[in-house]
Amino acid sequence: MAAGGVVSMGKRTIALVVTVAAWAWACAEKPVSSPVESPVAVRTIRVRPEAVERRITATGTLEPQARVIVAAQQEGLVTAVRVREGDRVRAGETVVELDDRELQAQLAEEEARRSEAEAQWRRTAALAAEGLVSPAAADSARAAFETAAARTEAIRTRLSFTRIAAPVDGVVTARMVEVGNLAAARSPLLELAAGNGLVLRVPISELDVVRLAVGDAAVVTVDALPGVRVAGRIVRIFPAADSVSRQVTVELGLEGYPAGVRPGFLARAELVIERLAEAMMVPEQAVLRGSEVPFFVYRVVDGKAEVCAVTVGDRIAGRALIRQGLAAGDEVIVEGMARVRPGAPVTVRGEGEGS
């Protein structure tokens, strides 16, 4: 019995092993199914070439076409200042007067001496003609008269300097002297804004100024007058760049402006530095930063998201200029990028033309 029992147990053990092996083989034959990746819903645009203007904005201060300093030509006590800031003056109009009493007295003395010298010269000349005096005496008398006349003329000239006139038409922008002040020779008395208009001088980067030329149009806005847009045009590009800032001064003339616009106001000029006939533009949010490339976009190719490295230019009104990397007709993902990975299937929920 004992032997029969052992044999019976062995048969059951062998049968169990065979059953387990068969089950294991059957499991090994069945392939393990991988989960199917669900497409990500995205929105796209179809890139189309378009005309684009690259613009820059530069800030400066409005100035008159010319600033003219009215100065004293000689020292004198100021007795009258006939204008104030904001007054318009004409060329030749007297604007400041200096005390002339001392010069008037000197002129009276010199005129008397000149008259006496002239009379003496004429008498001597008549005597010389009759042979009563030598020609040298007549020449000496004439020289004395001419010297007296020159001194008289010099006093008259100095006297004219006491009436200081505006050298040009303009508007008084600064008054630096008052009645009772002692004006030194060549000291500034008034400042005039000359010319019929205003100019705006703005600093432009050396990288941009090479794209500008005299005659280029500009749009000027003034901070003090919101909504006012003034037409301008480049009238001068200075010949040298600042050695520190690497900027070049560009002067714009304003082509008509409202009465409220004044010298000294802060203004901004918008200038076109490049016109592109076939620019590729995409919404800014479509451009992503990468670890292996600086910038990229997701392009849809055969229903999958494909990484496309791009070279990005200016950002213009919420859109990015793509210099390199995209071609006309490319389909670029503009929404849903956060859920997309390279090569992932996508479902386009909305598509637009351009951006």
LUMVODREN-678020 format. One record per residue (C-alpha): residue in one letter; x, y, z; residue number from 1. Coordinates in nm, 3 decimals, padded with zeros to 5 digits. Layout:
LUMVODREN-678020
+---+---------+---------+---------+-----+
: r :      px :      py :      pz :   k :
+---+---------+---------+---------+-----+
: A :       X :       Y :       Z : NUM :
...
+---+---------+---------+---------+-----+
//
This chain:
LUMVODREN-678020
+---+---------+---------+---------+-----+
: r :      px :      py :      pz :   k :
+---+---------+---------+---------+-----+
: M :  00.000 :  00.000 :  00.000 :   1 :
: A :  00.275 :  00.232 :  00.092 :   2 :
: A :  00.439 :  00.177 : -00.241 :   3 :
: G :  00.109 :  00.220 : -00.427 :   4 :
: G :  00.041 :  00.545 : -00.243 :   5 :
: V :  00.376 :  00.689 : -00.339 :   6 :
: V :  00.320 :  00.604 : -00.704 :   7 :
: S : -00.025 :  00.765 : -00.696 :   8 :
: M :  00.117 :  01.087 : -00.543 :   9 :
: G :  00.386 :  01.100 : -00.809 :  10 :
: K :  00.135 :  01.081 : -01.091 :  11 :
: R : -00.064 :  01.369 : -00.948 :  12 :
: T :  00.255 :  01.576 : -00.912 :  13 :
: I :  00.357 :  01.513 : -01.272 :  14 :
: A :  00.008 :  01.602 : -01.393 :  15 :
: L :  00.018 :  01.931 : -01.197 :  16 :
: V :  00.357 :  02.028 : -01.340 :  17 :
: V :  00.239 :  01.959 : -01.693 :  18 :
: T : -00.072 :  02.171 : -01.637 :  19 :
: V :  00.129 :  02.470 : -01.506 :  20 :
: A :  00.376 :  02.448 : -01.794 :  21 :
: A :  00.096 :  02.441 : -02.048 :  22 :
: W : -00.064 :  02.749 : -01.890 :  23 :
: A :  00.267 :  02.934 : -01.890 :  24 :
: W :  00.323 :  02.850 : -02.257 :  25 :
: A : -00.021 :  02.969 : -02.349 :  26 :
: C :  00.036 :  03.301 : -02.169 :  27 :
: A :  00.371 :  03.348 : -02.338 :  28 :
: E :  00.216 :  03.305 : -02.682 :  29 :
: K : -00.031 :  03.596 : -02.630 :  30 :
: P :  00.121 :  03.938 : -02.728 :  31 :
: V :  00.109 :  04.219 : -02.470 :  32 :
: S : -00.102 :  04.503 : -02.615 :  33 :
: S :  00.039 :  04.859 : -02.571 :  34 :
: P : -00.205 :  05.142 : -02.493 :  35 :
: V : -00.310 :  05.348 : -02.798 :  36 :
: E : -00.209 :  05.721 : -02.768 :  37 :
: S : -00.508 :  05.951 : -02.801 :  38 :
: P : -00.473 :  06.242 : -03.045 :  39 :
: V : -00.437 :  06.586 : -02.885 :  40 :
: A : -00.690 :  06.848 : -02.992 :  41 :
: V : -00.516 :  07.158 : -03.127 :  42 :
: R : -00.586 :  07.470 : -03.329 :  43 :
: T : -00.365 :  07.562 : -03.623 :  44 :
: I : -00.305 :  07.828 : -03.883 :  45 :
: R : -00.191 :  07.790 : -04.240 :  46 :
: V :  00.111 :  08.016 : -04.301 :  47 :
: R :  00.074 :  08.254 : -04.594 :  48 :
: P :  00.329 :  08.514 : -04.719 :  49 :
: E :  00.222 :  08.873 : -04.655 :  50 :
: A :  00.355 :  09.228 : -04.682 :  51 :
: V :  00.494 :  09.353 : -04.351 :  52 :
: E :  00.664 :  09.675 : -04.240 :  53 :
: R :  00.928 :  09.663 : -03.970 :  54 :
: R :  00.902 :  09.976 : -03.756 :  55 :
: I :  01.099 :  10.133 : -03.475 :  56 :
: T :  01.001 :  10.404 : -03.227 :  57 :
: A :  01.248 :  10.665 : -03.104 :  58 :
: T :  01.196 :  10.933 : -02.839 :  59 :
: G :  01.323 :  11.290 : -02.843 :  60 :
: T :  01.239 :  11.652 : -02.762 :  61 :
: L :  01.071 :  11.895 : -03.000 :  62 :
: E :  01.296 :  12.188 : -03.086 :  63 :
: P :  01.268 :  12.498 : -03.305 :  64 :
: Q :  01.437 :  12.481 : -03.644 :  65 :
: A :  01.704 :  12.713 : -03.503 :  66 :
: R :  01.786 :  12.867 : -03.166 :  67 :
: V :  01.919 :  13.221 : -03.186 :  68 :
: I :  02.083 :  13.398 : -02.893 :  69 :
: V :  02.045 :  13.775 : -02.882 :  70 :
: A :  02.355 :  13.915 : -02.709 :  71 :
: A :  02.492 :  14.254 : -02.607 :  72 :
: Q :  02.783 :  14.374 : -02.822 :  73 :
: Q :  02.913 :  14.603 : -02.550 :  74 :
: E :  02.871 :  14.658 : -02.179 :  75 :
: G :  02.583 :  14.873 : -02.067 :  76 :
: L :  02.305 :  14.926 : -01.816 :  77 :
: V :  01.975 :  14.774 : -01.933 :  78 :
: T :  01.709 :  15.043 : -01.952 :  79 :
: A :  01.435 :  14.856 : -02.139 :  80 :
: V :  01.337 :  14.501 : -02.234 :  81 :
: R :  01.052 :  14.524 : -02.483 :  82 :
: V :  00.953 :  14.158 : -02.513 :  83 :
: R :  00.866 :  13.862 : -02.297 :  84 :
: E :  00.858 :  13.484 : -02.348 :  85 :
: G :  00.610 :  13.389 : -02.618 :  86 :
: D :  00.623 :  13.722 : -02.802 :  87 :
: R :  00.680 :  13.705 : -03.176 :  88 :
: V :  00.942 :  13.945 : -03.311 :  89 :
: R :  01.053 :  14.059 : -03.655 :  90 :
: A :  01.408 :  14.089 : -03.779 :  91 :
: G :  01.536 :  14.439 : -03.702 :  92 :
: E :  01.284 :  14.502 : -03.425 :  93 :
: T :  01.437 :  14.662 : -03.112 :  94 :
: V :  01.404 :  14.420 : -02.821 :  95 :
: V :  01.649 :  14.553 : -02.558 :  96 :
: E :  01.786 :  14.902 : -02.487 :  97 :
: L :  02.100 :  15.003 : -02.297 :  98 :
: D :  02.179 :  15.335 : -02.128 :  99 :
: D :  02.320 :  15.567 : -02.398 : 100 :
: R :  02.364 :  15.895 : -02.211 : 101 :
: E :  02.741 :  15.879 : -02.186 : 102 :
: L :  02.777 :  15.788 : -02.550 : 103 :
: Q :  02.542 :  16.067 : -02.654 : 104 :
: A :  02.767 :  16.315 : -02.472 : 105 :
: Q :  03.078 :  16.169 : -02.635 : 106 :
: L :  02.911 :  16.189 : -02.975 : 107 :
: A :  02.830 :  16.558 : -02.926 : 108 :
: E :  03.195 :  16.628 : -02.840 : 109 :
: E :  03.329 :  16.431 : -03.135 : 110 :
: E :  03.088 :  16.593 : -03.378 : 111 :
: A :  03.205 :  16.937 : -03.260 : 112 :
: R :  03.567 :  16.835 : -03.312 : 113 :
: R :  03.487 :  16.694 : -03.653 : 114 :
: S :  03.313 :  17.016 : -03.758 : 115 :
: E :  03.608 :  17.223 : -03.639 : 116 :
: A :  03.855 :  16.994 : -03.814 : 117 :
: E :  03.654 :  17.011 : -04.136 : 118 :
: A :  03.646 :  17.390 : -04.128 : 119 :
: Q :  04.021 :  17.403 : -04.063 : 120 :
: W :  04.088 :  17.166 : -04.352 : 121 :
: R :  03.879 :  17.372 : -04.597 : 122 :
: R :  04.054 :  17.698 : -04.497 : 123 :
: T :  04.396 :  17.539 : -04.529 : 124 :
: A :  04.305 :  17.383 : -04.864 : 125 :
: A :  04.194 :  17.726 : -04.995 : 126 :
: L :  04.517 :  17.889 : -04.877 : 127 :
: A :  04.720 :  17.611 : -05.032 : 128 :
: A :  04.541 :  17.667 : -05.361 : 129 :
: E :  04.655 :  18.034 : -05.350 : 130 :
: G :  05.007 :  17.932 : -05.259 : 131 :
: L :  04.988 :  18.092 : -04.917 : 132 :
: V :  05.054 :  17.766 : -04.731 : 133 :
: S :  05.235 :  17.452 : -04.830 : 134 :
: P :  05.049 :  17.152 : -04.971 : 135 :
: A :  05.179 :  16.954 : -04.672 : 136 :
: A :  04.986 :  17.183 : -04.438 : 137 :
: A :  04.669 :  17.117 : -04.636 : 138 :
: D :  04.732 :  16.743 : -04.625 : 139 :
: S :  04.784 :  16.757 : -04.248 : 140 :
: A :  04.458 :  16.947 : -04.199 : 141 :
: R :  04.277 :  16.694 : -04.415 : 142 :
: A :  04.420 :  16.404 : -04.211 : 143 :
: A :  04.306 :  16.572 : -03.888 : 144 :
: F :  03.955 :  16.606 : -04.030 : 145 :
: E :  03.943 :  16.243 : -04.139 : 146 :
: T :  04.059 :  16.129 : -03.795 : 147 :
: A :  03.788 :  16.335 : -03.626 : 148 :
: A :  03.528 :  16.196 : -03.866 : 149 :
: A :  03.640 :  15.839 : -03.791 : 150 :
: R :  03.613 :  15.898 : -03.417 : 151 :
: T :  03.265 :  16.038 : -03.466 : 152 :
: E :  03.161 :  15.736 : -03.671 : 153 :
: A :  03.301 :  15.501 : -03.406 : 154 :
: I :  03.090 :  15.670 : -03.139 : 155 :
: R :  02.783 :  15.645 : -03.361 : 156 :
: T :  02.848 :  15.273 : -03.405 : 157 :
: R :  02.882 :  15.220 : -03.031 : 158 :
: L :  02.567 :  15.422 : -02.983 : 159 :
: S :  02.380 :  15.192 : -03.225 : 160 :
: F :  02.478 :  14.897 : -03.005 : 161 :
: T :  02.260 :  15.038 : -02.727 : 162 :
: R :  01.954 :  14.953 : -02.938 : 163 :
: I :  01.965 :  14.573 : -02.964 : 164 :
: A :  01.752 :  14.432 : -03.243 : 165 :
: A :  01.626 :  14.083 : -03.322 : 166 :
: P :  01.854 :  13.936 : -03.589 : 167 :
: V :  01.579 :  13.711 : -03.734 : 168 :
: D :  01.206 :  13.656 : -03.722 : 169 :
: G :  01.114 :  13.432 : -03.433 : 170 :
: V :  00.946 :  13.373 : -03.099 : 171 :
: V :  01.104 :  13.464 : -02.767 : 172 :
: T :  01.165 :  13.143 : -02.573 : 173 :
: A :  01.381 :  13.282 : -02.290 : 174 :
: R :  01.444 :  13.622 : -02.135 : 175 :
: M :  01.772 :  13.632 : -01.942 : 176 :
: V :  01.791 :  14.002 : -01.846 : 177 :
: E :  01.580 :  14.260 : -01.668 : 178 :
: V :  01.577 :  14.638 : -01.647 : 179 :
: G :  01.855 :  14.756 : -01.416 : 180 :
: N :  02.091 :  14.468 : -01.494 : 181 :
: L :  02.440 :  14.546 : -01.613 : 182 :
: A :  02.485 :  14.359 : -01.939 : 183 :
: A :  02.839 :  14.248 : -02.014 : 184 :
: A :  02.975 :  14.249 : -02.366 : 185 :
: R :  02.868 :  13.933 : -02.555 : 186 :
: S :  02.637 :  13.828 : -02.270 : 187 :
: P :  02.309 :  13.657 : -02.375 : 188 :
: L :  01.996 :  13.865 : -02.330 : 189 :
: L :  01.722 :  13.670 : -02.509 : 190 :
: E :  01.673 :  13.339 : -02.686 : 191 :
: L :  01.462 :  13.316 : -02.999 : 192 :
: A :  01.307 :  13.016 : -03.169 : 193 :
: A :  01.365 :  13.090 : -03.535 : 194 :
: G :  01.208 :  12.936 : -03.841 : 195 :
: N :  00.851 :  12.844 : -03.927 : 196 :
: G :  00.834 :  12.498 : -03.773 : 197 :
: L :  00.960 :  12.246 : -03.524 : 198 :
: V :  01.206 :  11.962 : -03.558 : 199 :
: L :  01.245 :  11.643 : -03.361 : 200 :
: R :  01.592 :  11.501 : -03.301 : 201 :
: V :  01.597 :  11.135 : -03.200 : 202 :
: P :  01.879 :  10.885 : -03.137 : 203 :
: I :  01.876 :  10.581 : -03.366 : 204 :
: S :  02.081 :  10.264 : -03.322 : 205 :
: E :  02.366 :  10.214 : -03.568 : 206 :
: L :  02.198 :  09.887 : -03.669 : 207 :
: D :  01.882 :  10.068 : -03.779 : 208 :
: V :  02.011 :  10.402 : -03.908 : 209 :
: V :  02.173 :  10.232 : -04.208 : 210 :
: R :  01.820 :  10.150 : -04.328 : 211 :
: L :  01.706 :  10.514 : -04.316 : 212 :
: A :  01.751 :  10.798 : -04.565 : 213 :
: V :  01.676 :  11.169 : -04.589 : 214 :
: G :  01.320 :  11.209 : -04.709 : 215 :
: D :  01.182 :  10.901 : -04.534 : 216 :
: A :  00.839 :  10.959 : -04.381 : 217 :
: A :  00.762 :  10.927 : -04.011 : 218 :
: V :  00.465 :  10.953 : -03.777 : 219 :
: V :  00.521 :  11.170 : -03.470 : 220 :
: T :  00.312 :  11.153 : -03.154 : 221 :
: V :  00.328 :  11.395 : -02.861 : 222 :
: D :  00.282 :  11.269 : -02.506 : 223 :
: A :  00.115 :  11.593 : -02.399 : 224 :
: L : -00.153 :  11.559 : -02.669 : 225 :
: P : -00.281 :  11.199 : -02.672 : 226 :
: G : -00.430 :  11.096 : -03.003 : 227 :
: V : -00.252 :  11.365 : -03.203 : 228 :
: R : -00.047 :  11.220 : -03.490 : 229 :
: V :  00.176 :  11.456 : -03.687 : 230 :
: A :  00.336 :  11.378 : -04.022 : 231 :
: G :  00.713 :  11.413 : -04.027 : 232 :
: R :  01.002 :  11.353 : -04.263 : 233 :
: I :  01.375 :  11.296 : -04.214 : 234 :
: V :  01.560 :  11.616 : -04.305 : 235 :
: R :  01.905 :  11.535 : -04.169 : 236 :
: I :  02.105 :  11.233 : -04.055 : 237 :
: F :  02.407 :  11.335 : -03.849 : 238 :
: P :  02.738 :  11.210 : -03.990 : 239 :
: A :  02.881 :  11.036 : -03.682 : 240 :
: A :  02.760 :  10.793 : -03.417 : 241 :
: D :  02.814 :  10.849 : -03.047 : 242 :
: S :  03.122 :  10.651 : -02.946 : 243 :
: V :  02.957 :  10.522 : -02.627 : 244 :
: S :  02.593 :  10.458 : -02.719 : 245 :
: R :  02.659 :  10.377 : -03.088 : 246 :
: Q :  02.358 :  10.587 : -03.177 : 247 :
: V :  02.320 :  10.844 : -03.454 : 248 :
: T :  02.106 :  11.157 : -03.424 : 249 :
: V :  01.832 :  11.181 : -03.686 : 250 :
: E :  01.645 :  11.507 : -03.736 : 251 :
: L :  01.284 :  11.509 : -03.852 : 252 :
: G :  01.089 :  11.808 : -03.973 : 253 :
: L :  00.722 :  11.828 : -03.876 : 254 :
: E :  00.485 :  11.889 : -04.165 : 255 :
: G :  00.220 :  12.099 : -03.993 : 256 :
: Y :  00.108 :  12.053 : -03.635 : 257 :
: P : -00.165 :  12.175 : -03.396 : 258 :
: A : -00.122 :  12.505 : -03.216 : 259 :
: G : -00.082 :  12.327 : -02.883 : 260 :
: V :  00.244 :  12.161 : -02.986 : 261 :
: R :  00.539 :  12.352 : -02.838 : 262 :
: P :  00.918 :  12.334 : -02.827 : 263 :
: G :  01.039 :  12.122 : -02.537 : 264 :
: F :  00.754 :  11.870 : -02.556 : 265 :
: L :  00.844 :  11.501 : -02.542 : 266 :
: A :  00.764 :  11.332 : -02.873 : 267 :
: R :  00.801 :  10.990 : -03.032 : 268 :
: A :  00.878 :  10.913 : -03.394 : 269 :
: E :  00.770 :  10.591 : -03.563 : 270 :
: L :  00.989 :  10.502 : -03.861 : 271 :
: V :  00.975 :  10.220 : -04.114 : 272 :
: I :  01.317 :  10.053 : -04.139 : 273 :
: E :  01.228 :  09.760 : -04.364 : 274 :
: R :  00.948 :  09.652 : -04.598 : 275 :
: L :  00.905 :  09.278 : -04.653 : 276 :
: A :  00.693 :  09.167 : -04.948 : 277 :
: E :  00.659 :  08.800 : -04.845 : 278 :
: A :  00.696 :  08.773 : -04.470 : 279 :
: M :  00.600 :  08.462 : -04.273 : 280 :
: M :  00.409 :  08.563 : -03.961 : 281 :
: V :  00.271 :  08.349 : -03.678 : 282 :
: P :  00.107 :  08.436 : -03.345 : 283 :
: E :  00.367 :  08.496 : -03.075 : 284 :
: Q :  00.230 :  08.216 : -02.857 : 285 :
: A :  00.307 :  07.963 : -03.131 : 286 :
: V :  00.683 :  08.022 : -03.089 : 287 :
: L :  00.833 :  07.812 : -02.809 : 288 :
: R :  01.179 :  07.804 : -02.654 : 289 :
: G :  01.370 :  07.480 : -02.691 : 290 :
: S :  01.658 :  07.309 : -02.513 : 291 :
: E :  01.838 :  07.203 : -02.830 : 292 :
: V :  01.732 :  07.498 : -03.049 : 293 :
: P :  01.661 :  07.855 : -02.938 : 294 :
: F :  01.310 :  07.866 : -03.085 : 295 :
: F :  01.073 :  07.621 : -03.250 : 296 :
: V :  00.712 :  07.575 : -03.353 : 297 :
: Y :  00.501 :  07.262 : -03.384 : 298 :
: R :  00.412 :  07.189 : -03.744 : 299 :
: V :  00.140 :  06.936 : -03.831 : 300 :
: V :  00.267 :  06.677 : -04.081 : 301 :
: D :  00.058 :  06.367 : -04.161 : 302 :
: G : -00.155 :  06.417 : -03.853 : 303 :
: K :  00.140 :  06.437 : -03.613 : 304 :
: A :  00.318 :  06.721 : -03.433 : 305 :
: E :  00.662 :  06.782 : -03.578 : 306 :
: V :  00.924 :  07.008 : -03.418 : 307 :
: C :  01.035 :  07.281 : -03.659 : 308 :
: A :  01.329 :  07.501 : -03.557 : 309 :
: V :  01.278 :  07.865 : -03.660 : 310 :
: T :  01.472 :  08.190 : -03.668 : 311 :
: V :  01.260 :  08.464 : -03.515 : 312 :
: G :  01.273 :  08.830 : -03.617 : 313 :
: D :  01.070 :  09.120 : -03.480 : 314 :
: R :  00.755 :  09.089 : -03.273 : 315 :
: I :  00.489 :  09.299 : -03.442 : 316 :
: A :  00.146 :  09.357 : -03.288 : 317 :
: G :  00.130 :  09.019 : -03.116 : 318 :
: R :  00.283 :  08.827 : -03.403 : 319 :
: A :  00.634 :  08.699 : -03.465 : 320 :
: L :  00.824 :  08.739 : -03.790 : 321 :
: I :  00.977 :  08.405 : -03.891 : 322 :
: R :  01.299 :  08.467 : -04.082 : 323 :
: Q :  01.381 :  08.102 : -04.146 : 324 :
: G :  01.222 :  07.761 : -04.090 : 325 :
: L :  00.873 :  07.791 : -04.236 : 326 :
: A :  00.739 :  07.778 : -04.590 : 327 :
: A :  00.414 :  07.895 : -04.743 : 328 :
: G :  00.135 :  07.651 : -04.665 : 329 :
: D :  00.289 :  07.506 : -04.348 : 330 :
: E :  00.031 :  07.421 : -04.081 : 331 :
: V :  00.145 :  07.554 : -03.744 : 332 :
: I : -00.010 :  07.473 : -03.406 : 333 :
: V : -00.119 :  07.790 : -03.225 : 334 :
: E : -00.329 :  07.646 : -02.940 : 335 :
: G : -00.285 :  07.330 : -02.736 : 336 :
: M :  00.097 :  07.319 : -02.754 : 337 :
: A :  00.126 :  07.248 : -02.380 : 338 :
: R : -00.026 :  06.899 : -02.428 : 339 :
: V :  00.175 :  06.818 : -02.739 : 340 :
: R :  00.500 :  06.627 : -02.760 : 341 :
: P :  00.716 :  06.562 : -03.069 : 342 :
: G :  00.562 :  06.298 : -03.289 : 343 :
: A :  00.232 :  06.290 : -03.101 : 344 :
: P : -00.087 :  06.250 : -03.307 : 345 :
: V : -00.305 :  06.558 : -03.313 : 346 :
: T : -00.658 :  06.642 : -03.411 : 347 :
: V : -00.710 :  06.984 : -03.565 : 348 :
: R : -01.019 :  07.144 : -03.413 : 349 :
: G : -00.987 :  07.472 : -03.595 : 350 :
: E : -00.775 :  07.607 : -03.877 : 351 :
: G : -00.725 :  07.960 : -03.999 : 352 :
: E : -00.548 :  08.132 : -04.285 : 353 :
: G : -00.245 :  08.326 : -04.168 : 354 :
: S : -00.277 :  08.483 : -03.826 : 355 :
+---+---------+---------+---------+-----+
//
